[in-house]
Amino acid sequence: METVEHQLDDGRILSIETGRIAKQAAGTALVRLGDTIVLAAVTFAPTEEERDFFPLSVDYREKQYAAGKIPGGFFKREGRPSEKEILSARLTDRPLRPLFPEGFTDEVSVMIQVLSSDQENDADMLGIIGASAALSLSEIPFNYPVGAVRVGRIGGTYKAFPLFSDMENSDINISMAGTAEYINMVEGGAQEISEKEMVDALAFGHEVIKKVVALIDELKLRVGKPKLEVAIPEIDPDIETTVTELALEKIKSANRIKDKLDRADAVERIVTETLEELAEKFPEKENSIKAVIARLEKEDLRSMILKEGVRSDGRGYEEIRDISIEIGVLPRTHGSAIFTRGQTQALAVTTLGTKIDEQKIDDLFGESFKSFMLHYNFPSFSVGEVRPSRGPGRREIGHGALAERALEPIIPAEDRFPYTIRIVSDIMESNGSSSMATVCGGSLSLMDAGVPIKAPVAGIAMGLVKEGENIAILTDILGVEDHLGDMDFKVAGTYDGITAFQMDIKISGLTLEIMEKALEQARKARFTILDNIKEAIPAPRPELSQYAPRIITIKIPISKIGDVIGPGGKMIRSIVEKTGAKVDIEDDGTVLIASVDQLAGETARDMVLALVEEPEVGKEYTGIVRRTAAFGAFVEILPNTDGLLHISEIDHSRINKVEDVLNVGDQVKVKVLSIDPDGKIRLSRKALLAGAGRENHSSRNHRSGGRR
């Protein structure tokens, strides 16, 4: 067993251990920070099969026992991965995948399990570190160890691996990974920070990453296994020459077709025609022929960008595609918008709900609720494909989480706007950066719904083509530029700053200088898109949709919550049945009443207030006689609140029996004379009566010494 350790600035120890458990895997690592422990195990399956892809699978799972919990549900065991687990797996896959050598196509499995959780140190960054360490220690060819860190900023000070309690006060949440030389993965959100602040945070995080990589290198020197040699498959030079002569000029023409589908059809036609023409000359060499055509396509596109300064659709490096915006396109939804940028189109719809509609989350960290959700859907027709729809995949969950993170900072606080908000983005057409189109469409649909957001948010995707020192940073990348380029760097934010970002690259990494330039270019593009949004809808609509619920918020004493609910929920059910409004009561006495019909909501509010109203001395009430006795009547002046109307206070004239004037069930107007310390209430009817009796009483007062 071998262990290496690094002490963080706050005294916590980050350790990596290997050789104690899971020794039949190709490589394992136990990573610990505080009492959070993560196991990463990697295995691989050698193959002689010729593949044109690298089958890497990454799974991240949180064991419920890690936090001393038993899973819920009928089976009482972990089931399908949660959204958090899927996002953590994606975070791990992205920095690892580019660092395997070209030509290595053996199947590789990375399995990460959270074995212990102290509820303060997050495990996702530890999972990346563990996977990198396990791969580095194994015989699997893996070029460079990767380190990872989460960066927060509390009170202006950057902090590595912040605690969950720290993040409550942090205005930055950056997950990043990289090698000792470069950063190769960034994802996170922020409270409208500047580009400089983001670069500073990345620089701080990269220093921590270098120390983590040094730990893995030290462990690798002690117990690392010799790496397998990777033989890069060679293509017959005769095939290279022949295919190049047949297809190069055609590929150059196809690469300059602006329409996505027309371009794809042209490339497919070139492949088909070339295979048919060379079928007899090079039998059973279909994969080699396709590989040459793919290389020609990539090399020509990159050369066109770097040497000619022109992209496949004719734009310059910093030019944004044409933008079209439509607001309020669906009449019965609460808010809707279609955002189109080039051949990428998102239909975004906002729905407003009540407290009852919040999403309940039960994970390692206990039960919590979400009142803002964004769901992203990518149907196959958006790219002209045929495939079955089987629910959201990892990509859809990841894109939705990114867009949700971008919009969350501008959502109004619950005490100001007590609605549950759900945005759904259905991608109608896609040719690059549909997640950023979702951010723009989401902002527009929120404003169309009348949600008083802080400011609109826009997003843009930046690309990169890099050959040695020759670099082109591309604004608003196309799908083909993402596929054949080196970077997909998404940045979203307001006029005031960045709210979310995500970077994936296909090369070993980027310098801070390149990232700084990309961020500045993204800022200019973001402002252009925000100008378009502002022109389409300058501010949120002043009124909610007529189909959206109206929410009335009132506060009642905590001691009165039981009175409103009633025995077995009798009272609250009665209010809901009589008015049709939804009524939700929180533990602090906040009552949320929601109804599309404003009058129904107000009626429900009045019924709740009546249930919690306290009697006041001197106040008049219309009550109901609930019981009579020889000495008076008991009148219910408020729900579940009775007072005694003494027989002497029923009328100015003397009466012999209560029943001569009042009977059970009668309505009677009374005034509260007094409330005893023990809560007994004295009422009077005669204090509200006018007539002969009162006049005679007044005359007697005058005769006994009153003045005129």
Disulfide bonds with the S-S distance in Angstrom:
none
